[in-house]
Amino acid sequence: LAQVSGLAAGFAVDCGKMRAASCILGLVSAAAQLKVIVDTDIGQDMDDTWALAFMLARTDIFDIRMVLTSTRNTTGKAQIVAKMLDLAGRSDIPIGIGPPSFVGTDLFWVGPAYPWAQNYSLSQYPGKIFGDGLAAVADVVRQTPDVTIVELSPLTSIAALLQRFPDLNLGRVSMFAMAGSIAIGYNNQTGPAQEYNIARDSQAAQVVFNGAPRLGSLELAPLDTCGVVQLSGSAYGSVHAAATEGAVLPKMILDQYRTWCQTPQGPTALEDGTCIQHSPSMHKYDPATASTTLFDVQAAVAAAAATGAVSRNKLFEMENLHVEVDDQGFTRAGAQGLAVTAETSWAPGGLARLEHLVSSSLVPTVREHLI
């Protein structure tokens, strides 16, 4: 890990020494660390794991003040987070356990990645774990009023935070959320869709989007763009090779991915070790050759862009919108709703830049090959 995180931290310095395409284009530059709370429903899909690993790798960008687990069995999700942080040597990061939520009859279901961490007891974690995660998050906000929330989950915990602490001042808090669908849905199809992080708990989303504004700002990574983020080819191959060689972050991603792919409650596992993907227009989900769709990773990259570490205009085309959430879980842009900034389309070459940025952050030896 020292090799991975150390090189990650030195990337801005390396850029000054190399004639890499990314340096010439100004994609990455030196920036101050961003103080963040990560809200995650990790275990359900693989994109949370990739997003958290990306933020752990980029110690030059992210100062993670807490990881909050949200929805379904939040204690089981905390086991996944705790094992990741412990393996990464980051037990300095506190974990907050959010309120569990009912999803049909599977209140205590964590997600298909859970077997990877089911034997890791929370008592093993050397750092702090807060059973009342909402109170712990409120304390972080009071101590660090300009903290940023990287939102990788349905808004269940955030809505509960707003309702439980009506006097909590979030006016300087920025949120970067993988959430919603403005004009394009799943499978890159025209027309908005009921995006999971909104539709899974539309009432919570309505608290955030339709109520009185509490957050300082909100930037969305909607399906319009994040629905096509996937590592394959050399970008994925370098992560896979690093995992094979024992690099900590790539290895934990790949180990979880294999577990996720083959867990009976998860995606449909195939006999060849691959699994059926969400989108038939993308590469097959295969731990040997390609990642799953990395929806949540885009929110983490967008947060990095807020620091100036990444050039936003080389990644996304942005729109300023007013968005509200209807009872069916659609995000509707119009005259009403919360004022947000949305990453609604890709800048020329932006998708490739994002994918290579993620890969190179996890495997710093390929940084010079960013395009």
Secondary structure by P-SEA (a helix, b strand, c coil): caaaaaaaaaaaaaaacccccccccccbbbbcccbbbbbccccccaaaaaaaaaaaaacccccccbbbbbccaaaaaaaaaaaaaaaaccccbbbbbcbbbbccccccccccccccccccccccccbbbbcaaaaaaaaaaaacccccccccccaaaaaaaaaaccccccccbbbbcccccccccccccccccccccccccaaaaaaaccccccccbbbbbcccccccccccaaaaaaaaaaaaaccaaaaaaaaaaaaaaccccccccccccccccccccccccccccccccccaaaaaaaaaaaacccccccccbbbbbbbbbcccccccccccccccccccccccaaaaaaaaaaaaaaccccccccc
